[in-house]
Amino acid sequence: MKIEQVKLQQLQVPLKAPFETSFRRMVDKDFILVSVHGGGEVGYAESVAMTIPVYNEETTETIWYMLETFLIPQLFASKITHPDNVSELFAPLRRNHMAKAALEMAVWDLYAKQQGMSLAHALGGQKKTIDVGVSIGIEPSVDHVLQNVERFLAEGYKKIKVKIKPGFDLEVIKAIRERFGADVPLMADANSAYSLSDLPLLKELDQYDLIMIEQPLAHDDIIDHAKLQRELKTPICLDESIHTIVDVEKAIELGSCKIINIKVGRVGGLTEAKKMHDLCQKHGIPVWCGGMLEMGVGRAHNIALTSLDNFTIPGDTSASDRYWLEEIVEPEVKLAAPGMLAVPTGLGIGYSVNEEKVKKFQVREASFHPATLFA
């Protein structure tokens, strides 16, 4: 592979409407757009860390620091023939999965473009379309949630994910079932807001026939989730607890979950995400691709990953206009049919980046070349 330059651009983009989870309320998205240049092509990726370390230990600032200080110099100092080499190269560095993923995913896009193929094809994906769902944050009232559910069901989304937290859980799930019936594919995402002491409340969710309860217990737990899963008929899905292939192996062995959410940034990139997909498929554990409020570049990577066979549950990759008034990619990510996105067949991620829009939201930028780093 030819890699001649890496460019970092930090962007701050206002959300269409505030989005709240049990962690925090967000009104804008601060992220780093990574572009890797080589052989006349450019590969793109987005960082997905937040500005404060509430989802995991990383932030936008730590991503920039890791890329500038460690990851980009290592990339230039090594011979890369395939994106898998990037994952191997960064393995000795502990954690910092989102920083690693931001650079590795851009290399995957560049590789696919240099090879004259789509990113989905480069990953081994076969699907032409993917089913998608939508994530609804914690709203000011249950009525607000019901209005959103009604709108998204009208748009054909194949799964409704509702954020819950103590004091905003049973009432909202019950209201959705009473209003829209038992056939709506519904799940609850707790973002680590509960403990085993909440078992009676969590068991009450069993009556609502949820697809899953996502990460009800601590962000770093696998053992207590196994205890909880034995008490629930509703499948538990692990998210924040899964960072490495070893985490997946332990979760399967312990019976900590029946479903796994694979977020590319959380697990360190597409190579590791693909390994997790393959292992879960071997053990009959369905997976789905979670979202981190990505813009179009990140969404395109999620679409490509979801084209793999064992992504059998609709993910969070909704259309661009779910969160954004303006996009940085052309065309915008739009539904190809109700609740479905087309898997791009163009080179790489299959979307072009609008540099004018990028500049509009840019906070800072930096460019790196082998000659300047090793002069």
C-alpha positions as a printed Julia matrix, in Angstrom:
375×3 Matrix{Float64}:
   0.0     0.0    0.0
   1.09    3.54  -0.72
   0.62    5.89   2.25
   2.03    9.36   1.66
   0.17   11.68   4.01
  -2.21   11.66   6.97
  -4.44   14.64   7.69
  -6.42   15.34  10.85
  -9.33   17.78  10.94
 -11.28   18.37  14.13
 -14.92   19.23  13.44
 -17.72   20.49  15.66
 -21.17   20.0   14.15
 -24.49   20.97  15.79
 -27.06   18.2   16.15
 -30.49   18.64  14.63
 -31.91   18.2   18.13
 -30.35   17.38  21.52
 -29.67   13.69  22.16
 -29.66   12.4   25.75
 -28.54    9.08  27.23
 -27.97    8.02  30.84
 -24.42    9.42  30.36
 -25.1    12.96  29.19
 -27.07   15.31  26.95
 -25.41   16.22  23.63
 -26.17   19.28  21.51
 -23.29   18.93  19.06
 -20.76   16.36  17.87
 -17.05   17.0   18.24
 -14.91   14.54  16.29
 -11.77   14.1   14.19
 -11.97   13.42  10.48
  -8.93   11.35   9.49
  -7.8    11.19   5.88
  -5.01    8.93   4.64
  -3.54    9.8    1.23
  -1.65    7.58  -1.15
  -1.39    6.65  -4.83
  -3.82    9.38  -5.87
  -6.56    8.12  -3.52
  -7.81    9.28  -0.11
  -9.24    7.08   2.63
 -11.51    8.61   5.28
 -12.7     7.75   8.78
 -14.23    9.48  11.81
 -13.28    9.27  15.46
 -16.23    8.45  17.72
 -15.0     9.46  21.2
 -16.91   12.08  23.14
 -15.45   15.32  24.51
 -15.6    13.93  28.06
 -14.73   10.33  29.11
 -18.19    9.05  30.06
 -18.7     6.29  27.47
 -15.12    5.1   27.82
 -11.78    6.58  28.84
 -11.09    8.3   25.5
 -11.93   11.84  24.43
 -11.49   13.89  21.27
  -8.32   15.36  22.79
  -6.8    11.98  23.66
  -7.58   10.74  20.14
  -5.69   13.67  18.6
  -2.76   13.17  21.0
  -2.5     9.41  20.33
  -2.71    9.87  16.57
  -0.16   12.66  16.45
   2.3    11.26  18.98
   2.2     7.5   18.49
  -0.07    6.04  15.82
   0.73    8.14  12.75
   4.53    7.91  13.29
   4.21    4.11  13.7
   2.15    3.88  10.54
   4.75    5.76   8.49
   7.6     3.74  10.01
   6.08    0.39   9.03
   5.49   -1.5    5.8
   1.73   -1.85   5.32
   0.51   -4.24   2.64
  -3.01   -4.77   4.01
  -5.18   -2.99   6.63
  -4.87   -6.04   8.9
  -1.22   -5.01   9.35
  -2.39   -1.79  11.03
  -4.3    -3.7   13.69
  -1.24   -5.88  14.31
   1.02   -2.81  14.42
  -1.04   -1.07  17.09
  -1.69   -4.17  19.22
   1.19   -3.57  21.7
  -0.31   -0.19  22.66
  -2.82   -0.63  25.48
  -6.46    0.37  24.98
  -7.03    3.65  23.04
  -9.24    1.6   20.71
 -11.08    4.59  19.27
  -7.84    6.33  18.32
  -6.56    3.15  16.68
  -9.85    2.63  14.86
  -9.93    6.16  13.45
  -6.63    5.6   11.62
  -7.15    1.92  10.78
 -10.57    2.54   9.21
  -9.15    5.3    7.01
  -6.48    2.84   5.86
  -9.21    0.3    5.05
 -11.0     2.89   2.9
  -7.76    3.8    1.15
  -6.93    0.12   0.58
 -10.31   -0.58  -0.99
  -9.94    2.43  -3.29
  -6.4     1.46  -4.31
  -7.65   -2.07  -5.03
 -10.57   -0.76  -7.12
 -13.33   -2.22  -4.92
 -15.96   -1.2   -2.41
 -15.15   -1.33   1.3
 -17.97   -3.85   1.81
 -16.41   -6.14  -0.81
 -12.95   -5.72   0.74
 -14.38   -6.84   4.1
 -16.11   -9.85   2.54
 -19.66   -8.5    2.74
 -22.27   -9.91   0.36
 -25.45   -7.96   1.12
 -26.82   -5.41  -1.34
 -29.03   -3.76   1.29
 -29.13   -3.75   5.08
 -32.03   -3.35   7.5
 -31.64   -0.43   9.87
 -33.18    0.79  13.07
 -33.2     4.05  14.95
 -32.11    5.13  18.42
 -34.3     7.41  20.53
 -32.67    9.28  23.38
 -34.08   10.12  26.78
 -36.71   12.76  26.1
 -38.38   15.34  28.37
 -41.5    13.17  28.61
 -42.97    9.83  27.59
 -45.19   11.68  25.1
 -42.1    12.99  23.33
 -40.82    9.43  22.98
 -44.18    8.23  21.62
 -44.18   11.0   19.01
 -40.7     9.95  17.87
 -41.65    6.27  17.74
 -44.67    7.11  15.61
 -42.55    9.16  13.19
 -39.82    6.54  12.83
 -42.26    3.69  12.37
 -43.89    5.72   9.59
 -40.44    5.99   7.98
 -40.17    2.2    8.07
 -37.32    1.69  10.53
 -37.01   -2.0   11.4
 -36.01   -1.62  15.03
 -36.77    0.97  17.69
 -34.1     1.42  20.36
 -35.13    3.47  23.38
 -32.66    4.82  25.92
 -33.66    4.18  29.51
 -32.36    5.15  32.95
 -33.67    4.77  36.51
 -36.92    6.72  36.72
 -37.4     6.67  32.94
 -37.74    3.0   32.08
 -40.83    0.87  32.75
 -43.27    3.69  32.1
 -41.87    4.49  28.66
 -41.59    0.85  27.54
 -45.13    0.11  28.74
 -46.47    3.21  26.95
 -44.85    2.18  23.65
 -46.33   -1.32  23.84
 -49.79    0.0   24.75
 -49.74    2.56  21.93
 -48.1     0.57  19.12
 -48.65   -3.07  20.05
 -46.47   -6.11  20.55
 -45.29   -6.38  16.95
 -43.02   -3.32  17.02
 -39.37   -4.53  17.18
 -38.4    -2.79  20.42
 -35.28   -2.8   22.59
 -34.09   -0.87  25.63
 -30.58    0.55  26.02
 -29.54    1.21  29.61
 -25.94    2.38  29.04
 -24.77    0.77  32.31
 -27.31    2.62  34.47
 -28.41   -0.31  36.69
 -27.01   -2.87  39.12
 -28.04   -6.32  40.34
 -29.99   -4.62  43.11
 -32.38   -3.49  40.37
 -33.21   -7.11  39.46
 -36.94   -6.82  40.34
 -37.33   -3.83  38.03
 -35.33   -5.42  35.22
 -37.39   -8.61  35.49
 -40.52   -6.53  34.94
 -39.19   -5.7   31.46
 -39.6    -9.39  30.54
 -43.34   -8.91  30.06
 -42.83   -6.48  27.17
 -41.22   -8.93  24.7
 -38.16   -6.8   24.0
 -35.62   -7.88  21.38
 -32.96   -7.2   24.02
 -31.84   -5.08  26.95
 -28.52   -3.49  26.06
 -25.77   -3.13  28.69
 -27.96   -2.89  31.79
 -25.07   -3.28  34.27
 -21.6    -1.78  34.74
 -19.58   -0.74  31.7
 -16.71   -3.09  32.54
 -18.74   -6.06  33.74
 -19.17   -9.53  32.26
 -19.72  -11.62  35.43
 -22.8    -9.89  36.86
 -24.38   -9.81  33.41
 -24.14  -13.62  33.4
 -25.98  -13.71  36.73
 -28.63  -11.33  35.37
 -29.07  -13.24  32.1
 -29.89  -16.4   34.06
 -32.73  -14.48  35.74
 -34.19  -12.9   32.59
 -35.94  -14.37  29.57
 -35.16  -11.18  27.63
 -31.78  -11.45  25.86
 -29.01   -9.26  27.23
 -26.84   -7.46  24.67
 -23.34   -6.38  25.66
 -21.91   -3.12  24.37
 -19.5    -1.21  26.63
 -18.09   -4.43  28.15
 -16.77   -5.71  24.8
 -13.42   -4.3   23.67
 -11.41   -7.3   22.49
 -11.9   -10.74  21.03
 -11.01  -12.12  24.49
 -13.95  -10.22  25.97
 -16.22  -11.89  23.42
 -14.81  -15.33  24.27
 -15.36  -14.76  28.0
 -18.88  -13.4   27.53
 -19.86  -16.44  25.45
 -18.25  -18.9   27.88
 -19.93  -17.31  30.93
 -23.32  -16.84  29.26
 -23.2   -13.1   29.91
 -25.31  -12.25  26.88
 -27.2   -13.68  23.92
 -26.45  -10.77  21.54
 -23.41   -8.54  21.0
 -23.31   -4.97  19.7
 -20.16   -4.4   17.62
 -19.13   -0.74  17.47
 -16.09   -0.36  15.26
 -14.55    2.45  17.27
 -15.01    0.68  20.59
 -13.21   -2.47  19.41
 -10.27   -0.82  17.66
 -11.23   -0.99  13.99
 -12.68   -3.06  11.2
 -10.19   -5.92  11.44
 -11.11   -6.63  15.07
 -14.8    -6.08  14.36
 -14.65   -8.7   11.62
 -12.92  -11.19  13.96
 -15.66  -10.67  16.54
 -18.33  -11.14  13.88
 -16.75  -14.44  12.81
 -16.42  -15.77  16.37
 -20.01  -14.86  17.25
 -21.23  -16.51  14.04
 -19.36  -19.69  14.99
 -21.15  -19.76  18.35
 -24.59  -18.77  17.07
 -24.54  -15.32  18.72
 -26.21  -12.71  16.48
 -24.55   -9.31  16.23
 -25.54   -5.82  15.17
 -23.68   -2.6   14.49
 -24.21    0.14  17.04
 -23.92    3.84  16.3
 -22.07    6.69  17.99
 -23.85    9.63  16.33
 -21.55    9.38  13.31
 -21.77   11.66  10.33
 -21.72   10.26   6.8
 -18.15    8.92   6.77
 -18.69    6.91   9.95
 -22.11    5.76   8.77
 -20.58    4.51   5.53
 -18.09    2.37   7.47
 -20.95    0.96   9.56
 -22.93    0.1    6.43
 -19.95   -1.73   4.92
 -19.39   -3.75   8.1
 -23.09   -4.62   8.39
 -22.94   -6.22   4.95
 -21.33   -9.26   6.65
 -23.61  -12.29   7.11
 -23.99  -12.46  10.9
 -25.23   -8.88  11.26
 -28.78  -10.2   11.45
 -30.29   -7.54  13.75
 -30.93   -4.03  12.38
 -28.28   -1.6   13.59
 -28.33    2.06  14.58
 -27.21    3.42  11.22
 -30.2     5.59  10.4
 -30.33    8.12   7.56
 -28.26   11.31   7.88
 -31.3    13.51   8.46
 -32.05   11.67  11.71
 -29.35   13.76  13.43
 -27.95   16.34  10.99
 -29.21   19.42   9.18
 -26.05   19.37   7.06
 -23.84   16.45   6.04
 -20.16   16.3    5.1
 -20.65   13.54   2.52
 -22.3    13.48  -0.89
 -24.82   12.12  -1.36
 -26.32   12.13   2.11
 -27.0     8.73   3.64
 -30.64    8.14   2.72
 -33.04    5.23   3.02
 -33.17    3.22  -0.2
 -36.53    1.78   0.9
 -38.43    1.97   4.2
 -36.05    0.84   6.93
 -33.31   -0.13   4.47
 -29.99    1.32   3.32
 -28.22    0.34   0.12
 -24.68   -0.99   0.5
 -22.54    1.26  -1.72
 -20.84   -0.42  -4.67
 -18.53    2.5   -5.48
 -14.88    2.58  -4.48
 -14.15    2.49  -0.78
 -16.9     3.85   1.45
 -18.85    4.86  -1.66
 -19.43    8.47  -0.6
 -17.42   11.59  -1.44
 -16.43   14.12   1.22
 -17.57   17.72   0.71
 -14.48   19.74   1.63
 -16.44   23.0    1.83
 -18.73   21.55   4.47
 -15.73   20.14   6.32
 -14.08   23.57   6.4
 -17.33   25.12   7.63
 -17.28   22.98  10.78
 -13.5    22.71  11.21
 -11.91   23.71  14.52
  -8.29   22.79  13.73
  -6.23   20.71  11.32
  -2.78   19.19  10.96
  -0.99   17.28   8.2
   1.72   14.67   8.59
   4.24   13.34   6.05
   6.99   10.76   6.51
   9.6    13.3    5.45
   8.64   15.81   8.15
   8.2    13.22  10.92
  11.54   11.51  10.32
  13.63   14.42   9.1
